[in-house]
């Protein structure tokens, strides 16, 4: 029999097989991660306070990402004149999901943190698929040892909501708390909170607390008035960044599949240009994308948007490390 993949009927096309992120290899043994980038699912949504369903986000993003499974040749972008993610230069693996224990936030978060720590220990870039935004809390927790070795991280948040609630009804680790928990870390040097808009569950004193703890807060309208270059100039240059993307940072006209949609959000290219500029401005050390809830979007467009943003971001991170 011929060794040709076509002759064997194993083309591994997007609509066949198991849906790993971008149809990249699956690694079940977290002690054997050998890659530049490792994808971890965090299908947890106990932290939501209105519409649940983000637990199905990781699976939907993975399925959508098969549309962008470029094969060994990578993905050529004619605007940038760059081939992103060539297989001979960038190794991406999917390590599956952290174990989520029904109703147990503490143990579920600990399992997410464990997965991110394993990725960092392997020297790979962690890319976490949420899940609600509370999964950012264990992700940032996982960076404690890494930051002791490599220096602090500056958190760049794309979001409609500030997520800076300290405590509400005894809850400190829900999806309204992650940026407050991040700001409390001595290895988080500051926060850039981009896209924050409209009426919010965070009271005025929350905004005041955020600014006093090192946050720079910009709405979508403020960002449009400033322009991308001026926004990037406000983010400390040459630092290590952790990027957290809440899909509700985008306008619900293109991202309806989320638990807390907020009108007046970003369009695709606005976010892409910010992220591309950030990859060139410093070192992106970690990424999460959260709050995709596919049951509220029967077209699947929100998951496709999430997958496309992540593919483009990973491509630009890896390209920036080469040049």
N, C-alpha and C positions, 0 to 999 in steps of 0.2 A: 504494500500500500504506500502511496506517496506520502511524504512528510508535509506536503502543502496543506495549510490550514483549511483552504477552500475545499480541497478534495475530501478532507475529513469532516466537513460540515461544521467546523468550529470557528465561526467568524466572531463570536462573542458580541453580537450586535446589541444595541441598547435595549431592545424589547424582549430579550431572552435572558435566562439565567437569574442568579441571585443578585439583588440590587445592593451592592456595596457602593460607596460614594465614588462616582465617576467610573464604576466598574473596575476599581483598583483592587489589588489583592487583599484578602481578609486574613488577619493575623489573630488567632485565638489566644496564643500564649503571650501575655503582656510582659514577660521577661525576655522575649525574643523579637522586640520591635527594632527593626533595622531599616530606617527610612528617614527622609527629610521632613515629611509631614505625616502626622497620624490623626485620623478622624475618630472621634469618640462620640457616641450618641448618649444623650442624657434625657430619656423620655419621662420626665417628671413634671407634673403640673399641679401638685398639691398646694403650691404657693399662690395660686390665682385667687382673686376675690370676686370675680364675676363669671365670665364664660370660660369654662375649662376646655380641654381638647388639645393643648400643646404637647401632651404626651405622645401624640401621633405625628409630631413634627419631624423627628429624626427619620422615621421610615419614609415619610412623604418627600423629604428633601433628597434622600438617597435615591428614591425612584426617579424623581425629576432629574437628578444629576446624570442619569444614564444618557440623557439627551446630549450631554457635553462630554461623553467618553471619547476622547479624541484619538485614542490609539497611540502608537509609538511615535508618530510624527509630531505630536503636540498640536497647538492651536495657533495659527498665524493670524495676527491682527494687522490689517493693512494700514490702519491709521497710525499705529505705533511703529510699524515695520519691524515687529518682533514676533518670534515664534515662542509662545508661552508653554510651559510644562512639557518639554520634550522628555520622553521616557528615559533617554540615556543620561539625562542630567538631573531630573527630579523624580525621586521615589516617593510615592504616596501609598499609604496603606490605610485600611479601615480596620479598627480593632473591635468593632461591635459596640455594644451598649454597656454602660454601667448598670449594675443590678439595682433595681428600684424596689424597695420594700413597701408594700401597700400601706398607706397612711403614716409611714414612719419617715418624717423629714430628716431627722438627724442621721439615721443610718443610710438613707438614700444619698444625702449630700456627702457623707463620708465615702461612699463608694465612688461617687463622681470625682471627688478629690483624689482618691487613690489612683484612678485611671489617668488623671492629668499628671500626677506625680510620676507615674510609670513612663509616660510619654516624654516628660522633661528629662528624666534620668537616662533615657535612650538618646538624648540629644536631638529629638525631633520637635517640630513645631506642632503644638496641640491646637486642633480645630474642633471645637465642641458644638454639637448640634442639639439645641434645646427643643422641647422643654420650655418651661416658663423662665422668667428672668432671674428667679431665685437661684438657678443653677450657676449663675456667675459667682455666687458667694463661695462655693467649694472650689471653683476654678481659681479664683484669686487666692484663696487659702493655700492652694497647692503650690503657689509660687514662692512661698516663704524661704525654702531652702535654696531654690534657684536664685532668688534675688540676693541671698547672703553671699553667693559666689559671683554673680554676674552684675549686680547693681539693681537699683530700684526700677519699677515700671511706672509709666504714666498711662492712666486709663483714658481711652478715647471712646466715648459712648455715642452711638447713633440711636436716637429714641424720640418718641413723642413725650415721654414722661420722665420726670427728674429721678424717680426711684430713690429718694433720699429720706424716706421715713425712718426714724429711729426705732420707734416701737408703737404698735397700735394693737389694742386688745391683747396685749401680751405677746404678739407676734413680732419677732425680730429677724426672721429669715424667710420672709415671703417675697413675692415679686415686686413689692414696693420698697424693699430695703437694700438691694445689693450695692448701690453706689455709696450709701452711708457706711455699710460694712467695709467697703473697699477703702474709703477715705480714712477710716480708723487705723489702717495698717501702716506701720512705720516704713514699710518698703514700697508703698505707693506714694510717688512724689507729687502727684496732682491729678486732676481730672479735667478733661475737656468734654462738656456735655452738649451735644449738637442736635438740633432739631426740636428742642423742648418747646411745647406750645399749648395754647388753649387752656381752658379750666383744668385744674389738676387736683389730684387727691393729696398732693403735698402742700401744706399750708405755707404762708409767707415766711414763717420762721424757719421752715425747712430750706427755702432758698437762701435765706440769710446764713443759716448754718453751713450750707454747701459752699457758699462763697468764702466764708471764714475758714473752712477746712481745705481750701485750695482749688475750688472748682471755678472754671470759666464756662458760663452758661450762655448759649446762643440759640435763638429760635430759628426756624426756617426762613422767616422774613428777614431777620437780621443777617443771616448768612447770605441770602440773595443780594442784600444791599451791599454787603462787604465784598463779595466775590470770593472764589475758592482760594486764591493766592493769599489774600488778606487773612482769611480764616486759618490757613495753614501756618501763617506767620505768628499766630497767637499760641500755637502749640510748641513747646520747647523743642528746639532742634537737636538732633544727634542723640536723643534718648532712646530707651527701650520702651515700646508701646504695647499695651494690651488693648485690643480692639473688641468691644462688645456691641453687637448690632441687634437691636430689637426690630423685628420686621415692621412694627407699627410706626417706626420712624418714617417709613414710606407712606405716601398718600394711600388711603383705602381704595382709591380708584384703580390702583395697580396691585394693592396688597390687602384685599378684603379678608383673607383667611387668617385672622388673628383675634385674640380675645378682647382687646381694648383698642379698637380702631379710633383714630383721631384725624379729622379732616384738616387739610392744609399742610400735608406732609411733603417729603422729598419726592422727586422723580428719580428714575434710575441713574441717569448720568451725573446728577449732582453728587450722589453718594459715591459713585465710581471715581469721579475726579478727586474727591477728598481722600478716598482710600489710596488711590494711585499716588497722590502727592505725599501721603503719609509714609508709604513704603519707601519713598526716595529720601524722606526727611530724616529718618532714623531707622531703628530695627524693630520690626513687629515681632514680638516674642510669643504672642498667644492670641487666639481668636475664639469668640463664641458668637453664634447666631441663634436667637431665641424667639419664642412666641409665635411660631408658625402653627396654626391650628387648622388643618386642611378641611375639616368638616364645614367650615363657614365659607368655603370657596370651591364650588363644584367644578369650576373650570380647571383647577389645578395651577392657576397662574401664580399664586403666591409662593408655592413650593418651587416652581420653576425660577421665579425671581430670586429666591433664597439661594438656590443652587448656582445660578448664574453669577450672583454677587460673590459667592464664596470661590468659585472657580477663577474668576477674574482677580480677586484679591490674592489668592494663593499664587497665581501666576505672577503677579506683580511683586509679591514678597520675594519669591524665589529668583526672579530676574534681577531685582535690586541687589540681592546678595552676590550675584555673579559679576556685576559691573563695578 
